[in-house]
Amino acid sequence: MERMIIFCTLFFCSSMALTAAPHKIAKYKQIFKTINLLETTVKDKDVELLHTPENPAEECLSTAVTCFQKGTLKLQPENSTVNATFTQTIKTLKRFTLSSRGKCESSCESYEKKSPKEFLKSFAKLIQQVIR
């Protein structure tokens, strides 16, 4: 009887782990699409350059996402006709979280500043790294 309980517990835990992974990947893919949508509507001329994490270490992924989230708050829409969609997209990215293991030594200010479109391309690249 005891073995049966242990077996059922292990089966339940493994099935939960298998169903959780596709949900997270679907969420990351949606974030990736959101970033690409934002890239087409962002103002790229006469704007503030943003600290852009590139190729962060595994333990710095969470910090990099936080940097990107702070940066997205500084983005501006290309024109007023896309303002409502733009604002909703920013809110979606603001709610995104990513946990990472370990302690990261770098801060947002340690990354090079780049234009908004380059910033978003790097953000999309980071999300692709997380998906893999």
C-alpha positions in Angstrom: 0.0 0.0 0.0 2.8 2.4 0.9 4.5 1.8 -2.4 1.3 2.5 -4.2 1.0 5.9 -2.5 4.6 6.8 -3.3 4.0 5.7 -6.9 0.8 7.8 -7.2 2.6 10.8 -5.7 5.5 10.5 -8.1 3.2 10.1 -11.0 1.1 13.1 -10.0 4.2 15.3 -9.5 5.7 14.3 -12.9 2.5 14.9 -14.7 2.2 18.4 -13.1 5.7 19.2 -14.2 5.0 18.2 -17.8 1.8 20.3 -18.0 3.5 23.4 -16.4 6.3 23.6 -18.9 4.1 24.0 -22.1 2.1 26.7 -20.3 5.3 28.7 -19.6 6.6 28.3 -23.1 3.3 29.5 -24.5 3.5 32.5 -22.2 7.0 33.3 -23.3 6.0 32.9 -27.0 3.2 35.4 -26.4 5.6 37.8 -24.8 7.9 37.4 -27.8 4.9 38.3 -30.1 4.1 41.3 -27.9 7.6 42.6 -28.2 7.6 42.2 -32.0 4.3 44.1 -32.1 5.7 46.9 -30.0 8.8 47.1 -32.2 6.6 48.2 -35.1 4.9 51.0 -33.2 7.7 52.4 -31.1 9.2 55.9 -31.8 12.9 55.5 -32.6 14.0 59.0 -33.4 14.7 61.9 -31.0 14.2 59.6 -27.9 16.1 58.6 -24.9 18.6 55.8 -25.3 17.9 52.8 -23.0 20.1 50.5 -21.0 20.1 47.3 -23.1 21.1 43.9 -21.6 22.8 41.7 -24.1 23.7 38.1 -23.6 23.2 38.1 -19.8 24.5 35.1 -17.8 21.9 32.5 -16.7 21.9 33.9 -13.1 21.2 37.4 -14.5 18.2 36.7 -16.6 15.7 37.9 -14.0 17.7 41.2 -13.6 17.8 41.6 -17.4 14.1 41.2 -17.6 13.7 43.8 -14.9 15.9 46.2 -16.8 13.8 45.6 -20.0 10.6 46.3 -18.0 12.0 49.6 -16.7 13.1 50.5 -20.2 9.7 49.8 -21.7 8.2 52.4 -19.5 10.3 55.0 -21.2 9.2 54.0 -24.7 7.0 56.3 -26.7 4.5 55.4 -29.5 5.4 56.4 -33.0 2.2 58.4 -33.4 -1.1 59.0 -31.6 -3.1 56.5 -33.7 -1.3 53.5 -32.0 -1.3 55.0 -28.5 -4.1 52.7 -27.0 -2.5 49.5 -28.4 0.9 50.7 -27.4 -0.2 51.4 -23.8 -1.9 48.0 -23.5 1.3 46.3 -24.9 3.5 48.0 -22.3 1.1 46.9 -19.5 1.4 43.3 -20.7 5.2 43.4 -20.7 5.2 45.0 -17.2 3.4 42.0 -15.7 5.9 39.5 -17.1 8.2 37.9 -14.6 11.1 35.5 -14.8 12.8 33.8 -11.9 16.5 32.9 -12.1 18.8 30.9 -9.9 21.8 32.5 -8.4 22.9 36.0 -7.6 23.5 38.5 -10.3 26.3 41.1 -10.0 25.3 43.4 -12.8 22.8 46.3 -12.7 20.8 48.0 -15.4 23.2 50.9 -15.5 26.1 48.5 -16.4 24.6 47.8 -19.8 25.2 49.9 -22.9 22.5 52.3 -24.0 20.8 51.7 -27.3 17.9 53.0 -29.4 14.4 51.8 -28.6 14.3 49.4 -31.6 17.6 47.8 -30.8 16.5 47.6 -27.2 13.4 45.7 -28.2 15.4 43.4 -30.5 17.6 42.5 -27.6 14.5 41.9 -25.4 13.1 39.6 -28.0 16.5 37.8 -28.2 16.5 37.3 -24.5 12.9 35.8 -24.6 14.0 33.4 -27.4 16.9 32.3 -25.1 14.5 31.6 -22.3 12.2 29.6 -24.6 15.1 27.3 -25.7 
